[in-house]
């Protein structure tokens, strides 16, 4: 596991012990898939690395542990991954 150097020690300790239990796609400050051009390497929703190509991104909220801690995340995907996604995965 890789620690995030831009976060506090407490956040990293929670991150090391908690698992994502829910993905919120229709909450406040969320937006649907939008077409974008990915310049720097990113990981898609299936774990594939993409870079310097056209893809889609969306902003979601992920819930950690028992539902008390939420963090905003940006997800990237190709069109084929969006079409094959059934919505049951956890980020």
Backbone torsions as a table, in degrees:
resi	resn	phi	psi	omega
1	UNK	NA	140.2	-178.8
2	UNK	-104.8	126.9	177.7
3	UNK	-79.2	147.8	179.4
4	UNK	-90.4	117.0	-175.5
5	UNK	-77.0	-13.6	179.9
6	UNK	-90.9	5.4	-178.4
7	UNK	-115.8	166.7	-179.6
8	UNK	-74.5	166.0	178.1
9	UNK	-63.9	-40.0	179.0
10	UNK	-62.0	-40.4	179.0
11	UNK	-64.2	-42.6	179.7
12	UNK	-65.5	-36.1	177.4
13	UNK	-67.2	-39.7	176.1
14	UNK	-65.5	-41.7	-179.0
15	UNK	-61.6	-35.2	-177.8
16	UNK	-71.4	-25.5	-174.3
17	UNK	-109.1	-13.4	-176.3
18	UNK	-106.9	153.1	178.4
19	UNK	-118.2	151.7	178.5
20	UNK	-69.4	124.7	-177.5
21	UNK	-108.0	-18.1	-177.5
22	UNK	-156.8	146.7	173.9
23	UNK	-116.3	124.9	179.6
24	UNK	-104.9	117.8	-177.5
25	UNK	-107.5	-9.3	-176.9
26	UNK	-122.0	23.9	-179.3
27	UNK	-88.3	-172.6	178.1
28	UNK	-65.2	140.3	177.0
29	UNK	67.5	17.1	173.4
30	UNK	-95.0	151.1	171.9
31	UNK	-139.9	153.7	-175.8
32	UNK	-73.7	-179.3	-179.9
33	UNK	-59.8	131.7	176.6
34	UNK	-129.3	141.8	179.7
35	UNK	-74.1	138.7	-179.7
36	UNK	-150.1	169.9	175.1
37	UNK	-111.8	120.7	-177.1
38	UNK	-89.9	115.0	179.4
39	UNK	-89.8	-53.8	-179.0
40	UNK	-88.4	150.4	-178.1
41	UNK	-59.0	135.0	178.1
42	UNK	-136.6	161.7	174.7
43	UNK	-101.5	138.2	179.5
44	UNK	-87.6	-179.1	-177.9
45	UNK	-67.8	-17.6	177.1
46	UNK	-99.6	0.6	178.6
47	UNK	95.0	-1.3	179.8
48	UNK	-75.6	141.1	177.5
49	UNK	-88.8	132.6	177.0
50	UNK	-128.8	156.5	177.6
51	UNK	-172.5	145.6	179.7
52	UNK	54.7	48.6	176.7
53	UNK	-154.8	166.7	179.2
54	UNK	-79.8	134.7	180.0
55	UNK	-150.9	-174.3	178.8
56	UNK	-121.9	148.9	176.4
57	UNK	-137.8	156.1	175.4
58	UNK	-149.0	156.5	177.7
59	UNK	-105.0	132.0	-178.7
60	UNK	-134.0	170.0	170.9
61	UNK	-111.8	135.0	174.2
62	UNK	-112.8	141.4	-179.1
63	UNK	-104.2	129.6	-179.7
64	UNK	-102.2	137.3	171.4
65	UNK	65.2	-124.3	-172.6
66	UNK	-87.2	5.7	177.3
67	UNK	102.5	2.8	-178.7
68	UNK	-83.8	-33.6	-173.9
69	UNK	-108.6	124.2	178.6
70	UNK	-125.4	145.4	178.6
71	UNK	-135.7	142.2	173.9
72	UNK	-78.1	142.0	177.4
73	UNK	-136.8	153.2	173.6
74	UNK	-112.1	127.1	178.8
75	UNK	-106.5	144.9	175.9
76	UNK	-118.3	147.9	178.7
77	UNK	-158.7	155.3	170.6
78	UNK	-87.5	167.8	-179.0
79	UNK	-60.8	-39.6	-179.9
80	UNK	-66.4	-34.8	177.5
81	UNK	-68.8	-37.2	177.9
82	UNK	-65.1	-43.4	-178.9
83	UNK	-67.0	-32.7	-178.6
84	UNK	-91.5	-6.5	-179.4
85	UNK	-74.5	127.7	-179.2
86	UNK	-98.2	-2.5	175.7
87	UNK	83.7	7.8	-177.8
88	UNK	-100.3	-5.4	-177.7
89	UNK	-79.3	159.9	172.5
90	UNK	-110.6	135.7	-173.6
91	UNK	-48.0	NA	NA
